[in-house]
Amino acid sequence: MSVNRICNFNAGPAALPEPVLQEVQSSFLDFQGCCMSIVEISHRSSIFDDVINDAVARTRRLLNIGEEYHVLFLQGGASLQFAMAPMNFLTDGRFADYVNTGTWSTKAIKEAQILKKAHNVVASSEDRNFAYIPKNIKFNKDATYAHITSNNTIKGTQWAHFPDTGDVPIISDMSSDMMSRPLDMSKFGMIYAGAQKNLGPAGVCMVVIHDDMLKLIPDGLPTMLDYRTHVSKNSMYNTPPCFPIYTVQLVLKWIEETIGGLAEMEKLNLKKADLLYGFMDATDFYRPTADKDSRSLMNVTFRLPSEELEKKFVANAVDNGLGGLKGHRSVGGCRASIYNAATYENVEKLVEFMKVFEKNNG
């Protein structure tokens, strides 16, 4: 690209792979020779059928799943899924276990409470401001599902290994680390992810749901809030968000064909995280907020010696072409979101800036 682009460390909406942006740009006015933009074509057209079906096929290949799983593209973000999951699955005396590891887990639990659905909070890291992932959790063997948030964007923690829930399927909010590493999908009854952090632009939520979960759904739910509606219509019961789905398709193509799949994606993400955390661990000036064994590979949260220095750090970073480093407003501090699309070279530039800033302000 001939434009000047910053190193984008925003938490969401976040960086997209530059090759994806270039492909979007080159095809935006005339998509695949149809003389229309992707934002103009009918979702009922064969052209868009090819887009969404390719996105589904690539998701299946990347996650190594068969026809027993259904790939959906829904609206309402992950926040709607907080309510849809208990609404669909917690009926007829059923209950779920929840693990509270921070802001988004808390919101998911709140939705179950609002709906008056039976649930247990079987573990929480709230006692230390969500700085760690709980261990040795006792899940209930009779639970319908166990809900976790795989990566915590605000608190900077991530499940390095998913919990042993026995025969109870896991439902996981994977908004900020979807497609960042291989998954053993046999553990999961459903995973979901708002696209705007690691998959694409805002406006679509990917849901991957197993057949067995669909069998739990009662009749009588509002049509748009019943997963079976969207499964039966290939996510096109109503007009879907065509452009975000198209961009997600391109991101999946980039992971599969350019990166080489999720195992290679994980290697790159580990390399980036090791560089950044390794530098911070060698100094007392930058202090990661999450315990070492719970640190996120996606959202690196850290503090400086004072809030005044943090404000200066963020401002100076922008002056040096490094954007999005301010921590979430609810916790303060600093945060570098190094999602799939953040390059190793961008993380190198961040570390070099941090070295200079410490030298001048330490």
DAGITA-V832511 format. One record per helix or strand of 2 or more residues. SS is the DSSP state (a for helix, b for strand). FROM is the first residue (numbers start at 0). TO is the last residue. Records with the same first field share a line. If there is no record, write none. Layout:
SS=FROM-TO, FROM-TO
This chain:
b=6-7, 68-73, 95-99, 118-123, 144-148, 150-151, 156-157, 169-172, 187-193, 204-209, 286-287, 298-302, 321-322, 333-336
a=17-26, 30-32, 45-62, 76-88, 102-113, 125-127, 184-186, 210-213, 222-224, 226-231, 241-258, 261-280, 291-293, 306-318, 343-360
